[in-house]
Amino acid sequence: MTENLTQPELDLTIGGQTGFNPSGDEDSRTAFRNALGQFCTGVTTVTTVAPDGERVGITVNSFNSLSLDPPLILWSIAKTTPSFSCFQPDDPFVVNVLAADQEGLATQFAKSGSETKFKGVTTHAGLQDVPIIDGCVAYLECQVHARYLGGDHDIIVGRVRRIFNLRKAPLLFHAGAFHSLGPA
Ligand SMILES: Cc1cc2nc3c(=O)[nH]c(=O)nc-3n(C[C@H](O)[C@H](O)[C@H](O)COP(=O)(O)O)c2cc1C
């Protein structure tokens, strides 16, 4: 199937650019990443508590809605990330939707090192003591409903247990940079 895509008779040029198969060399993987980056997203920090009681937080923009009834959401976690072993079936977690003025938190929670992640961060105790980060746009308190293989990531499906919607201006992510939308 993949080989068919590289056959010359399927060559197509749009706007002066010839389409290509992204599963090739390093350059094509970078081009794939850049093409994905054209999809503008919000930014979340997903929090949970590890089995040893340590607070876990990870910046995530793969978050999306999945189902209204039952209320399900999804996001994906990289296999290489230290938090990969968290988020097992039934584990609680919170999706903290970051506000326009929380770019610093997005960067802080995108760095490995559990001791520094929650430094200076005001939190509230959510369901099963999962930290809820103060000052966000919205919160979805979830429980892991299912976990699926997805290449170099796993897909986490969460069943939503409780929501908060504070309706602030959100933080956005596009082409590798943070942006804001202005007041909601
Ligand atoms: C804007 C942005 C979005 C990100 N989205 C994801 C994501 O969806 N899934 C993921 O596994 N890592 C994502 N990351 C990377 C993680 O935040 C980063 O690897 C973090 O260090 C993971 O935490 P850990 O090292 O404690 O496991 C993203 C980083 C940024 C800056």
The ligand as an SDF file (V2000), in Angstrom:
LIG
                    3D

 31 33  0  0  0  0  0  0  0  0999 V2000
    2.9780   22.2340   22.6750 C   0  0  0  0  0  0  0  0  0  0  0  0
    3.4290   20.8600   23.1090 C   0  0  0  0  0  0  0  0  0  0  0  0
    2.6050   19.7760   22.8960 C   0  0  0  0  0  0  0  0  0  0  0  0
    2.9850   18.4850   23.2870 C   0  0  0  0  0  0  0  0  0  0  0  0
    2.1170   17.4410   23.0810 N   0  0  0  0  0  0  0  0  0  0  0  0
    2.4690   16.2000   23.4670 C   0  0  0  0  0  0  0  0  0  0  0  0
    1.5580   15.1170   23.2890 C   0  0  0  0  0  0  0  0  0  0  0  0
    0.4470   15.2800   22.7890 O   0  0  0  0  0  0  0  0  0  0  0  0
    1.9550   13.8750   23.7110 N   0  0  0  0  0  0  0  0  0  0  0  0
    3.1900   13.6660   24.2780 C   0  0  0  0  0  0  0  0  0  0  0  0
    3.4970   12.5180   24.6350 O   0  0  0  0  0  0  0  0  0  0  0  0
    4.0800   14.6750   24.4520 N   0  0  0  0  0  0  0  0  0  0  0  0
    3.7410   15.9340   24.0780 C   0  0  0  0  0  0  0  0  0  0  0  0
    4.6080   16.9720   24.2590 N   0  0  0  0  0  0  0  0  0  0  0  0
    5.9120   16.7060   24.8830 C   0  0  0  0  0  0  0  0  0  0  0  0
    5.8170   16.5160   26.3960 C   0  0  0  0  0  0  0  0  0  0  0  0
    5.1640   17.6090   27.0180 O   0  0  0  0  0  0  0  0  0  0  0  0
    7.2210   16.3580   27.0120 C   0  0  0  0  0  0  0  0  0  0  0  0
    7.8530   15.2540   26.4100 O   0  0  0  0  0  0  0  0  0  0  0  0
    7.2270   16.1870   28.5260 C   0  0  0  0  0  0  0  0  0  0  0  0
    8.5490   16.2530   28.9720 O   0  0  0  0  0  0  0  0  0  0  0  0
    6.6530   14.8830   28.9610 C   0  0  0  0  0  0  0  0  0  0  0  0
    6.7280   14.7990   30.3710 O   0  0  0  0  0  0  0  0  0  0  0  0
    7.6510   13.6800   31.0660 P   0  0  0  0  0  0  0  0  0  0  0  0
    9.0300   13.8740   30.4850 O   0  0  0  0  0  0  0  0  0  0  0  0
    7.6030   13.9860   32.5340 O   0  0  0  0  0  0  0  0  0  0  0  0
    7.0520   12.3640   30.7270 O   0  0  0  0  0  0  0  0  0  0  0  0
    4.2490   18.2750   23.8860 C   0  0  0  0  0  0  0  0  0  0  0  0
    5.1020   19.3730   24.1050 C   0  0  0  0  0  0  0  0  0  0  0  0
    4.6870   20.6430   23.7200 C   0  0  0  0  0  0  0  0  0  0  0  0
    5.5990   21.8250   23.9840 C   0  0  0  0  0  0  0  0  0  0  0  0
  1  2  1  0
  2  3  1  0
  2 30  2  0
  3  4  2  0
  4  5  1  0
  4 28  1  0
  5  6  2  0
  6  7  1  0
  6 13  1  0
  7  8  2  0
  7  9  1  0
  9 10  1  0
 10 11  2  0
 10 12  1  0
 12 13  2  0
 13 14  1  0
 14 15  1  0
 14 28  1  0
 15 16  1  0
 16 17  1  0
 16 18  1  0
 18 19  1  0
 18 20  1  0
 20 21  1  0
 20 22  1  0
 22 23  1  0
 23 24  1  0
 24 25  2  0
 24 26  1  0
 24 27  1  0
 28 29  2  0
 29 30  1  0
 30 31  1  0
M  END
$$$$
